[in-house]
Amino acid sequence: MVINDNTIYLVFEFLPFDLKRYREKIKLEATMTPASIKVLMYQIVRGTAVLHSKRILHRDLKPQNILVDNSGIIKVADFGLARQYTIPIKKYTHEIVTVWYRAPEILLGSTEYTTAVDIWSLGCIMAELYTDEPLFPGDSEIDELFKIFQYRTSPLSLGNSAHPTSKCGRASATCATTRRASRSGGPSR
């Protein structure tokens, strides 16, 4: 770190790849094996665990923010959206993380969230490493939710009116009507 007048310069080591480019490089040379994905994910999870142990939410985990050196050593980068969290949990903005790696609770507008948002991103990254394509490549927040709910189902279809991201917690009778209508294909009478 260099401080000069009113300017702070941060100097970091150079790493030639982000995870996306590293994966592309490996694909050209050979296939990425499950064992190599396991090693990469282990490092990413450990790095994220260190952040969480220091009470830091990264809030922008994606392949482009995970740097890799020539020997496959991982460094978590880009802390521009990172925040320190406290107990009780503060309210945060829901405008975080590239939409493909954004947790459903954030897409549904929650401003109170925990380390689970980083864990969701890790799961999306791992799936992408195994399949060579994003797990939920939505082109908007609503499209992203649609893709997630297609794959996993929606909170309302689970029949849980107390789901923390559901707006039904305060109006369970209304939600029960909504659930019956969605099952029957029309509004309930």
Z-matrix of the N, CA and C atoms (Angstrom, degrees):
N
C 1 1.434
C 2 1.532 1 107.41
N 3 1.308 2 114.45 1 134.52
C 4 1.460 3 120.96 2 178.48
C 5 1.524 4 107.59 3 -124.63
N 6 1.322 5 116.48 4 126.75
C 7 1.459 6 121.23 5 178.59
C 8 1.524 7 108.16 6 -110.45
N 9 1.332 8 115.64 7 125.03
C 10 1.452 9 121.64 8 -178.11
C 11 1.524 10 108.31 9 -136.42
N 12 1.317 11 117.67 10 115.22
C 13 1.468 12 123.03 11 -176.74
C 14 1.531 13 109.71 12 51.58
N 15 1.324 14 116.98 13 -116.46
C 16 1.471 15 121.15 14 -178.87
C 17 1.526 16 112.30 15 -102.04
N 18 1.318 17 117.15 16 20.60
C 19 1.454 18 121.44 17 -176.19
C 20 1.525 19 110.48 18 -122.97
N 21 1.329 20 114.79 19 137.83
C 22 1.461 21 121.15 20 174.73
C 23 1.518 22 107.46 21 -114.52
N 24 1.328 23 116.78 22 128.14
C 25 1.456 24 122.42 23 176.94
C 26 1.522 25 108.48 24 -109.99
N 27 1.322 26 115.56 25 126.27
C 28 1.458 27 120.87 26 175.71
C 29 1.524 28 107.89 27 -104.41
N 30 1.307 29 116.92 28 129.75
C 31 1.461 30 121.91 29 -178.80
C 32 1.530 31 107.35 30 -114.99
N 33 1.334 32 114.77 31 124.97
C 34 1.457 33 120.49 32 -179.22
C 35 1.518 34 110.00 33 -118.56
N 36 1.319 35 115.63 34 159.76
C 37 1.454 36 119.09 35 175.49
C 38 1.526 37 109.66 36 -67.88
N 39 1.308 38 116.12 37 152.33
C 40 1.464 39 121.49 38 178.78
C 41 1.516 40 109.55 39 -85.74
N 42 1.317 41 115.13 40 129.56
C 43 1.460 42 120.97 41 173.53
C 44 1.524 43 107.04 42 -122.29
N 45 1.338 44 117.40 43 128.44
C 46 1.467 45 120.64 44 -169.39
C 47 1.529 46 116.12 45 -72.62
N 48 1.326 47 117.68 46 -17.87
C 49 1.462 48 119.31 47 -174.46
C 50 1.515 49 111.33 48 -133.38
N 51 1.338 50 115.37 49 150.71
C 52 1.453 51 119.02 50 158.49
C 53 1.534 52 105.05 51 -97.12
N 54 1.302 53 117.80 52 172.72
C 55 1.467 54 120.74 53 -173.47
C 56 1.526 55 111.92 54 -61.29
N 57 1.323 56 116.91 55 -36.04
C 58 1.463 57 120.29 56 179.71
C 59 1.537 58 110.71 57 -64.79
N 60 1.320 59 116.94 58 -48.01
C 61 1.472 60 120.02 59 179.38
C 62 1.522 61 111.55 60 -67.56
N 63 1.317 62 116.44 61 -35.69
C 64 1.466 63 120.41 62 178.45
C 65 1.526 64 109.93 63 -62.41
N 66 1.330 65 116.31 64 -43.65
C 67 1.457 66 120.99 65 178.81
C 68 1.536 67 110.45 66 -61.76
N 69 1.331 68 116.22 67 -42.02
C 70 1.466 69 120.17 68 178.24
C 71 1.530 70 111.07 69 -63.63
N 72 1.331 71 116.82 70 -40.39
C 73 1.472 72 121.19 71 177.92
C 74 1.526 73 110.33 72 -62.16
N 75 1.323 74 116.40 73 -45.83
C 76 1.468 75 121.06 74 -179.55
C 77 1.526 76 110.12 75 -62.95
N 78 1.331 77 117.06 76 -40.50
C 79 1.471 78 119.91 77 -179.95
C 80 1.523 79 111.49 78 -61.48
N 81 1.336 80 117.65 79 -34.46
C 82 1.462 81 120.73 80 178.48
C 83 1.524 82 111.38 81 -69.02
N 84 1.321 83 116.39 82 -36.02
C 85 1.464 84 120.85 83 -176.75
C 86 1.527 85 112.48 84 -86.10
N 87 1.305 86 116.24 85 -39.45
C 88 1.467 87 122.37 86 -178.69
C 89 1.524 88 107.15 87 -169.10
N 90 1.291 89 116.46 88 178.97
C 91 1.460 90 118.67 89 177.87
C 92 1.523 91 109.45 90 -84.52
N 93 1.302 92 114.56 91 151.50
C 94 1.459 93 119.50 92 176.19
C 95 1.529 94 106.49 93 -82.61
N 96 1.298 95 116.69 94 118.58
C 97 1.463 96 121.50 95 -176.21
C 98 1.530 97 110.48 96 -83.25
N 99 1.330 98 116.79 97 157.76
C 100 1.458 99 119.14 98 174.47
C 101 1.536 100 112.29 99 -55.93
N 102 1.324 101 117.25 100 -35.00
C 103 1.467 102 120.11 101 179.15
C 104 1.527 103 110.86 102 -65.80
N 105 1.328 104 117.71 103 -40.69
C 106 1.466 105 119.69 104 179.92
C 107 1.535 106 110.75 105 -70.39
N 108 1.330 107 117.18 106 -34.50
C 109 1.469 108 120.35 107 175.94
C 110 1.520 109 109.46 108 -65.42
N 111 1.324 110 116.65 109 -40.39
C 112 1.461 111 121.07 110 178.91
C 113 1.533 112 110.95 111 -61.09
N 114 1.325 113 117.08 112 -41.51
C 115 1.465 114 121.10 113 178.72
C 116 1.527 115 110.70 114 -64.78
N 117 1.329 116 116.51 115 -44.64
C 118 1.471 117 120.09 116 178.75
C 119 1.528 118 110.62 117 -62.70
N 120 1.332 119 116.46 118 -48.01
C 121 1.468 120 119.76 119 -178.41
C 122 1.528 121 111.67 120 -64.33
N 123 1.306 122 117.23 121 -36.55
C 124 1.461 123 120.31 122 176.92
C 125 1.530 124 109.94 123 -57.47
N 126 1.325 125 116.61 124 -46.28
C 127 1.461 126 120.51 125 -179.77
C 128 1.524 127 111.74 126 -64.96
N 129 1.334 128 116.44 127 -40.90
C 130 1.470 129 120.31 128 -179.09
C 131 1.526 130 110.07 129 -66.29
N 132 1.327 131 115.95 130 -43.83
C 133 1.476 132 119.84 131 179.20
C 134 1.526 133 110.39 132 -64.58
N 135 1.332 134 117.45 133 -42.07
C 136 1.473 135 120.34 134 178.11
C 137 1.528 136 111.14 135 -61.72
N 138 1.331 137 116.94 136 -43.69
C 139 1.462 138 120.65 137 178.12
C 140 1.520 139 111.79 138 -61.38
N 141 1.323 140 115.58 139 -41.98
C 142 1.464 141 120.33 140 178.29
C 143 1.524 142 110.67 141 -67.25
N 144 1.326 143 117.12 142 -37.67
C 145 1.470 144 121.06 143 177.88
C 146 1.531 145 110.90 144 -62.77
N 147 1.320 146 117.08 145 -38.23
C 148 1.470 147 120.16 146 177.20
C 149 1.523 148 109.47 147 -62.74
N 150 1.325 149 117.36 148 -44.73
C 151 1.468 150 120.60 149 177.68
C 152 1.524 151 110.30 150 -58.40
N 153 1.324 152 116.17 151 -48.76
C 154 1.460 153 119.93 152 -178.31
C 155 1.520 154 111.72 153 -64.60
N 156 1.321 155 118.03 154 -33.94
C 157 1.469 156 120.19 155 178.11
C 158 1.530 157 110.95 156 -67.27
N 159 1.315 158 116.11 157 -22.88
C 160 1.475 159 121.67 158 176.73
C 161 1.529 160 110.62 159 -95.18
N 162 1.342 161 116.03 160 10.15
C 163 1.466 162 123.60 161 -179.91
C 164 1.534 163 112.61 162 61.91
N 165 1.321 164 115.38 163 43.15
C 166 1.462 165 120.92 164 178.40
C 167 1.519 166 108.97 165 -118.15
N 168 1.330 167 115.88 166 126.91
C 169 1.458 168 122.03 167 171.08
C 170 1.522 169 107.10 168 -93.59
N 171 1.315 170 118.20 169 126.34
C 172 1.469 171 120.30 170 178.91
C 173 1.521 172 110.17 171 -73.05
N 174 1.303 173 117.64 172 -47.99
C 175 1.465 174 126.67 173 175.89
C 176 1.519 175 115.44 174 67.12
N 177 1.320 176 118.76 175 7.22
C 178 1.467 177 119.83 176 176.80
C 179 1.527 178 110.98 177 -149.63
N 180 1.326 179 116.41 178 42.88
C 181 1.461 180 119.79 179 178.86
C 182 1.521 181 109.29 180 -76.39
N 183 1.308 182 115.99 181 124.65
C 184 1.459 183 124.11 182 177.35
C 185 1.519 184 106.65 183 -160.99
N 186 1.325 185 118.81 184 162.37
C 187 1.468 186 120.28 185 -176.35
C 188 1.533 187 114.06 186 -54.95
N 189 1.319 188 117.82 187 -33.11
C 190 1.464 189 120.47 188 -179.04
C 191 1.529 190 112.44 189 -71.50
N 192 1.332 191 118.13 190 -16.25
C 193 1.471 192 121.92 191 -179.91
C 194 1.526 193 112.34 192 -104.46
N 195 1.312 194 116.32 193 13.09
C 196 1.458 195 121.29 194 175.43
C 197 1.516 196 106.52 195 -118.37
N 198 1.314 197 116.18 196 114.85
C 199 1.460 198 121.29 197 -175.37
C 200 1.526 199 110.34 198 -96.04
N 201 1.340 200 115.78 199 149.14
C 202 1.457 201 121.63 200 -175.95
C 203 1.525 202 108.66 201 -134.91
N 204 1.343 203 116.41 202 134.93
C 205 1.463 204 118.95 203 175.54
C 206 1.530 205 109.65 204 -90.17
N 207 1.319 206 116.73 205 179.98
C 208 1.469 207 121.22 206 -175.83
C 209 1.525 208 113.66 207 -63.74
N 210 1.322 209 117.57 208 -22.71
C 211 1.464 210 119.53 209 -179.53
C 212 1.533 211 112.37 210 -97.99
N 213 1.342 212 117.49 211 9.19
C 214 1.459 213 121.01 212 175.83
C 215 1.514 214 115.07 213 86.18
N 216 1.335 215 117.28 214 15.93
C 217 1.469 216 120.86 215 177.36
C 218 1.522 217 108.65 216 -83.64
N 219 1.322 218 115.57 217 132.24
C 220 1.467 219 123.68 218 -175.13
C 221 1.525 220 111.42 219 -94.74
N 222 1.328 221 115.52 220 143.49
C 223 1.473 222 122.41 221 170.98
C 224 1.525 223 107.00 222 -135.01
N 225 1.319 224 116.86 223 126.65
C 226 1.459 225 121.08 224 175.46
C 227 1.520 226 107.25 225 -78.38
N 228 1.337 227 117.34 226 134.09
C 229 1.460 228 121.52 227 -174.14
C 230 1.533 229 111.09 228 -132.60
N 231 1.305 230 115.34 229 179.60
C 232 1.466 231 126.21 230 176.40
C 233 1.527 232 112.06 231 58.41
N 234 1.297 233 114.53 232 83.54
C 235 1.463 234 120.91 233 -179.03
C 236 1.521 235 112.13 234 -98.96
N 237 1.325 236 117.06 235 24.12
C 238 1.458 237 121.74 236 -178.40
C 239 1.517 238 114.03 237 -61.31
N 240 1.336 239 117.82 238 -31.42
C 241 1.462 240 121.52 239 179.19
C 242 1.529 241 112.58 240 -103.34
N 243 1.328 242 117.23 241 1.52
C 244 1.473 243 120.90 242 -177.99
C 245 1.529 244 110.31 243 -66.30
N 246 1.316 245 115.21 244 145.88
C 247 1.465 246 121.91 245 177.22
C 248 1.514 247 109.08 246 -140.01
N 249 1.322 248 114.89 247 146.98
C 250 1.454 249 119.29 248 173.04
C 251 1.518 250 106.67 249 -82.45
N 252 1.325 251 116.74 250 137.04
C 253 1.455 252 118.83 251 179.99
C 254 1.519 253 110.45 252 -112.22
N 255 1.312 254 114.72 253 156.69
C 256 1.459 255 122.09 254 -177.04
C 257 1.525 256 109.27 255 -132.65
N 258 1.302 257 115.31 256 169.87
C 259 1.456 258 122.27 257 172.50
C 260 1.521 259 105.54 258 -112.14
N 261 1.297 260 123.62 259 125.19
C 262 1.454 261 125.22 260 0.57
C 263 1.533 262 110.98 261 -69.32
N 264 1.321 263 114.43 262 159.17
C 265 1.457 264 121.15 263 -176.64
C 266 1.524 265 109.77 264 -69.35
N 267 1.330 266 114.98 265 130.86
C 268 1.465 267 120.87 266 177.23
C 269 1.514 268 109.62 267 -80.47
N 270 1.330 269 114.48 268 167.76
C 271 1.464 270 119.61 269 173.31
C 272 1.519 271 107.95 270 -86.06
N 273 1.327 272 115.42 271 136.09
C 274 1.458 273 122.31 272 178.71
C 275 1.519 274 108.54 273 -122.92
N 276 1.299 275 115.93 274 167.19
C 277 1.450 276 120.21 275 175.65
C 278 1.521 277 110.10 276 -71.81
N 279 1.317 278 116.44 277 151.64
C 280 1.469 279 119.38 278 175.33
C 281 1.529 280 110.81 279 -95.04
N 282 1.306 281 117.44 280 1.81
C 283 1.470 282 121.93 281 178.63
C 284 1.530 283 109.47 282 -90.77
N 285 1.310 284 116.40 283 69.88
C 286 1.463 285 121.99 284 -179.51
C 287 1.517 286 109.72 285 -134.32
N 288 1.275 287 117.89 286 168.30
C 289 1.452 288 126.37 287 173.53
C 290 1.530 289 111.79 288 54.04
N 291 1.300 290 115.52 289 134.87
C 292 1.454 291 121.10 290 172.63
C 293 1.524 292 107.84 291 -52.63
N 294 1.309 293 117.54 292 136.41
C 295 1.459 294 122.44 293 -168.81
C 296 1.533 295 113.13 294 -54.14
N 297 1.335 296 119.98 295 -32.13
C 298 1.467 297 121.50 296 -178.79
C 299 1.520 298 112.44 297 -65.80
N 300 1.319 299 117.47 298 -21.39
C 301 1.471 300 121.86 299 -176.34
C 302 1.528 301 111.48 300 -114.57
N 303 1.313 302 117.29 301 12.15
C 304 1.471 303 122.18 302 -175.44
C 305 1.527 304 110.14 303 -87.27
N 306 1.322 305 115.87 304 133.38
C 307 1.465 306 122.14 305 -178.90
C 308 1.533 307 111.07 306 -68.32
N 309 1.348 308 117.17 307 148.96
C 310 1.470 309 120.57 308 -178.02
C 311 1.522 310 113.76 309 -56.83
N 312 1.335 311 117.81 310 -37.35
C 313 1.464 312 118.66 311 -178.51
C 314 1.526 313 111.85 312 -62.98
N 315 1.315 314 116.63 313 -32.10
C 316 1.466 315 119.98 314 177.72
C 317 1.529 316 109.69 315 -75.22
N 318 1.329 317 116.58 316 -41.22
C 319 1.466 318 120.34 317 177.13
C 320 1.522 319 111.37 318 -61.06
N 321 1.325 320 116.68 319 -30.12
C 322 1.467 321 121.15 320 178.25
C 323 1.534 322 112.56 321 -84.13
N 324 1.329 323 116.87 322 2.93
C 325 1.467 324 120.76 323 172.49
C 326 1.508 325 116.30 324 98.25
N 327 1.317 326 118.96 325 6.95
C 328 1.461 327 120.31 326 179.92
C 329 1.527 328 110.46 327 -64.49
N 330 1.312 329 115.64 328 136.72
C 331 1.470 330 120.39 329 175.39
C 332 1.522 331 110.76 330 -109.34
N 333 1.315 332 116.89 331 -0.62
C 334 1.461 333 121.70 332 176.10
C 335 1.521 334 107.36 333 -116.29
N 336 1.315 335 116.29 334 112.32
C 337 1.453 336 119.67 335 -178.44
C 338 1.518 337 109.89 336 -148.64
N 339 1.320 338 114.99 337 169.39
C 340 1.465 339 121.46 338 -172.42
C 341 1.526 340 110.36 339 -125.70
N 342 1.309 341 115.30 340 -161.93
C 343 1.460 342 121.78 341 178.75
C 344 1.527 343 111.80 342 -62.05
N 345 1.320 344 117.11 343 -14.83
C 346 1.471 345 120.64 344 179.35
C 347 1.525 346 111.54 345 -58.51
N 348 1.334 347 118.59 346 -27.83
C 349 1.472 348 119.69 347 179.23
C 350 1.523 349 110.88 348 -66.50
N 351 1.320 350 117.08 349 -35.57
C 352 1.467 351 120.37 350 175.82
C 353 1.527 352 110.67 351 -71.39
N 354 1.324 353 117.02 352 -37.41
C 355 1.465 354 121.12 353 179.86
C 356 1.529 355 110.29 354 -64.69
N 357 1.332 356 117.49 355 -40.47
C 358 1.464 357 120.77 356 176.10
C 359 1.533 358 109.45 357 -58.17
N 360 1.329 359 116.41 358 -46.35
C 361 1.467 360 120.61 359 179.80
C 362 1.523 361 110.77 360 -59.55
N 363 1.332 362 116.77 361 -41.01
C 364 1.470 363 120.33 362 178.33
C 365 1.523 364 111.15 363 -61.27
N 366 1.311 365 117.11 364 -41.53
C 367 1.461 366 120.50 365 177.84
C 368 1.523 367 112.03 366 -62.45
N 369 1.329 368 116.34 367 -40.53
C 370 1.469 369 120.64 368 177.96
C 371 1.529 370 110.81 369 -65.27
N 372 1.325 371 116.44 370 -39.68
C 373 1.468 372 121.02 371 178.35
C 374 1.526 373 110.27 372 -64.67
N 375 1.331 374 116.81 373 -44.50
C 376 1.459 375 120.14 374 -179.27
C 377 1.534 376 110.82 375 -62.13
N 378 1.323 377 116.67 376 -44.52
C 379 1.465 378 120.05 377 178.38
C 380 1.526 379 110.35 378 -60.46
N 381 1.311 380 116.80 379 -39.60
C 382 1.462 381 120.96 380 179.33
C 383 1.528 382 111.52 381 -65.37
N 384 1.321 383 117.40 382 -37.91
C 385 1.458 384 120.18 383 177.27
C 386 1.530 385 111.38 384 -63.17
N 387 1.327 386 116.53 385 -39.24
C 388 1.465 387 120.07 386 -178.76
C 389 1.525 388 112.99 387 -75.28
N 390 1.332 389 117.85 388 -34.00
C 391 1.465 390 120.56 389 -173.33
C 392 1.519 391 113.94 390 -103.64
N 393 1.323 392 118.29 391 -10.52
C 394 1.464 393 123.25 392 -176.42
C 395 1.522 394 113.68 393 65.33
N 396 1.318 395 117.20 394 18.95
C 397 1.463 396 120.48 395 173.66
C 398 1.522 397 108.73 396 -151.16
N 399 1.338 398 116.77 397 152.82
C 400 1.468 399 119.55 398 -179.30
C 401 1.528 400 111.24 399 -59.31
N 402 1.318 401 116.24 400 145.72
C 403 1.460 402 121.21 401 -178.55
C 404 1.525 403 111.51 402 -70.42
N 405 1.337 404 116.96 403 -44.73
C 406 1.463 405 122.44 404 -178.99
C 407 1.531 406 109.46 405 -130.02
N 408 1.321 407 118.45 406 80.48
C 409 1.466 408 120.34 407 -175.80
C 410 1.531 409 113.20 408 -84.03
N 411 1.323 410 116.53 409 65.55
C 412 1.460 411 120.24 410 179.60
C 413 1.519 412 111.88 411 -73.88
N 414 1.329 413 116.22 412 151.38
C 415 1.462 414 118.89 413 178.53
C 416 1.523 415 112.48 414 -101.32
N 417 1.333 416 116.67 415 3.69
C 418 1.467 417 122.54 416 174.53
C 419 1.527 418 106.93 417 -160.17
N 420 1.325 419 116.56 418 172.25
C 421 1.466 420 119.15 419 179.91
C 422 1.526 421 111.21 420 -62.20
N 423 1.333 422 117.12 421 -43.87
C 424 1.465 423 119.33 422 -178.35
C 425 1.524 424 111.51 423 -68.61
N 426 1.331 425 117.03 424 -37.37
C 427 1.464 426 120.02 425 176.42
C 428 1.531 427 110.58 426 -65.64
N 429 1.320 428 116.42 427 -37.61
C 430 1.466 429 121.04 428 177.71
C 431 1.530 430 110.23 429 -62.22
N 432 1.335 431 117.07 430 -46.76
C 433 1.465 432 120.58 431 176.97
C 434 1.524 433 110.91 432 -60.12
N 435 1.315 434 116.81 433 -43.86
C 436 1.453 435 121.12 434 179.58
C 437 1.531 436 110.48 435 -57.79
N 438 1.335 437 116.88 436 -45.17
C 439 1.470 438 120.72 437 -179.57
C 440 1.543 439 111.04 438 -64.78
N 441 1.330 440 116.48 439 -40.94
C 442 1.470 441 120.15 440 178.56
C 443 1.529 442 109.88 441 -64.35
N 444 1.339 443 116.89 442 -46.49
C 445 1.460 444 120.25 443 -177.61
C 446 1.528 445 112.06 444 -69.49
N 447 1.315 446 117.50 445 -28.48
C 448 1.469 447 120.04 446 173.85
C 449 1.521 448 109.75 447 -62.93
N 450 1.311 449 115.34 448 -40.38
C 451 1.456 450 121.28 449 -176.56
C 452 1.525 451 112.09 450 -79.58
N 453 1.332 452 116.69 451 -44.33
C 454 1.464 453 121.38 452 -171.85
C 455 1.519 454 114.61 453 -108.99
N 456 1.283 455 121.87 454 -18.50
C 457 1.461 456 130.49 455 -175.20
C 458 1.534 457 109.13 456 91.99
N 459 1.310 458 116.10 457 162.50
C 460 1.461 459 120.03 458 -176.44
C 461 1.522 460 110.24 459 -94.30
N 462 1.338 461 117.33 460 159.91
C 463 1.472 462 119.86 461 178.81
C 464 1.526 463 111.90 462 -58.83
N 465 1.318 464 118.52 463 -36.42
C 466 1.463 465 120.89 464 -178.77
C 467 1.525 466 112.02 465 -67.87
N 468 1.317 467 117.30 466 -35.68
C 469 1.462 468 119.33 467 -178.48
C 470 1.528 469 111.88 468 -71.94
N 471 1.325 470 116.76 469 -12.84
C 472 1.462 471 120.37 470 177.71
C 473 1.522 472 111.87 471 -79.65
N 474 1.344 473 116.40 472 -13.80
C 475 1.453 474 120.03 473 180.00
C 476 1.512 475 113.47 474 76.76
N 477 1.324 476 118.08 475 22.42
C 478 1.458 477 122.10 476 -177.54
C 479 1.517 478 109.31 477 -110.01
N 480 1.328 479 116.85 478 93.32
C 481 1.462 480 119.99 479 -176.95
C 482 1.527 481 112.38 480 -70.88
N 483 1.328 482 117.32 481 -11.82
C 484 1.466 483 119.80 482 179.52
C 485 1.520 484 111.56 483 -98.21
N 486 1.341 485 117.35 484 11.83
C 487 1.468 486 120.35 485 -179.82
C 488 1.523 487 109.03 486 -56.53
N 489 1.343 488 118.65 487 131.76
C 490 1.462 489 121.18 488 -173.45
C 491 1.521 490 114.47 489 -60.54
N 492 1.323 491 119.47 490 -25.53
C 493 1.455 492 119.78 491 -179.22
C 494 1.518 493 111.45 492 -97.38
N 495 1.312 494 116.26 493 -2.44
C 496 1.451 495 119.95 494 -179.42
C 497 1.516 496 110.39 495 -83.12
N 498 1.314 497 116.80 496 141.86
C 499 1.458 498 120.71 497 175.62
C 500 1.525 499 109.62 498 -81.56
N 501 1.344 500 116.44 499 5.08
C 502 1.451 501 121.52 500 -174.49
C 503 1.518 502 113.26 501 -87.35
N 504 1.312 503 118.79 502 -9.58
C 505 1.459 504 121.04 503 -176.08
C 506 1.509 505 113.16 504 -55.71
N 507 1.333 506 117.84 505 -31.81
C 508 1.456 507 120.81 506 -176.92
C 509 1.518 508 112.88 507 -96.06
N 510 1.321 509 117.97 508 -9.90
C 511 1.457 510 120.77 509 -176.61
C 512 1.522 511 110.01 510 -138.95
N 513 1.323 512 116.06 511 64.56
C 514 1.454 513 119.48 512 -171.98
C 515 1.527 514 112.34 513 -64.79
N 516 1.322 515 118.71 514 -30.77
C 517 1.462 516 119.63 515 178.19
C 518 1.522 517 110.24 516 -64.85
N 519 1.312 518 116.66 517 -42.19
C 520 1.459 519 120.68 518 177.44
C 521 1.511 520 110.43 519 -62.27
N 522 1.337 521 116.93 520 -42.11
C 523 1.461 522 120.62 521 -179.08
C 524 1.516 523 111.37 522 -67.54
N 525 1.327 524 117.23 523 -36.89
C 526 1.454 525 119.63 524 177.78
C 527 1.521 526 109.39 525 -62.65
N 528 1.332 527 116.95 526 -40.62
C 529 1.461 528 121.35 527 176.70
C 530 1.522 529 110.37 528 -62.51
N 531 1.339 530 116.49 529 -43.13
C 532 1.467 531 121.40 530 179.31
C 533 1.516 532 110.51 531 -62.21
N 534 1.326 533 117.16 532 -42.24
C 535 1.468 534 120.41 533 -179.70
C 536 1.528 535 110.93 534 -65.32
N 537 1.366 536 116.50 535 -43.58
C 538 1.469 537 119.31 536 179.32
C 539 1.528 538 109.92 537 -61.97
N 540 1.322 539 116.49 538 -40.82
C 541 1.467 540 120.89 539 -178.74
C 542 1.522 541 110.54 540 -65.24
N 543 1.329 542 116.63 541 -40.77
C 544 1.466 543 118.61 542 -178.15
C 545 1.528 544 111.03 543 -69.90
N 546 1.344 545 117.46 544 -30.47
C 547 1.472 546 119.84 545 178.82
C 548 1.520 547 111.39 546 -74.15
N 549 1.353 548 116.37 547 -37.71
C 550 1.461 549 119.69 548 -176.04
C 551 1.519 550 113.01 549 -86.00
N 552 1.319 551 115.87 550 -11.31
C 553 1.456 552 119.69 551 179.23
C 554 1.513 553 113.27 552 90.78
N 555 1.313 554 118.87 553 2.24
C 556 1.462 555 120.93 554 179.14
C 557 1.504 556 110.67 555 -157.71
N 558 1.340 557 117.22 556 179.01
C 559 1.464 558 120.12 557 -178.18
C 560 1.531 559 110.71 558 -70.14
N 561 1.314 560 117.01 559 146.61
C 562 1.455 561 119.46 560 178.14
C 563 1.506 562 108.69 561 -88.01
N 564 1.292 563 116.93 562 152.09
C 565 1.472 564 122.38 563 -176.04
C 566 1.502 565 110.88 564 -107.44
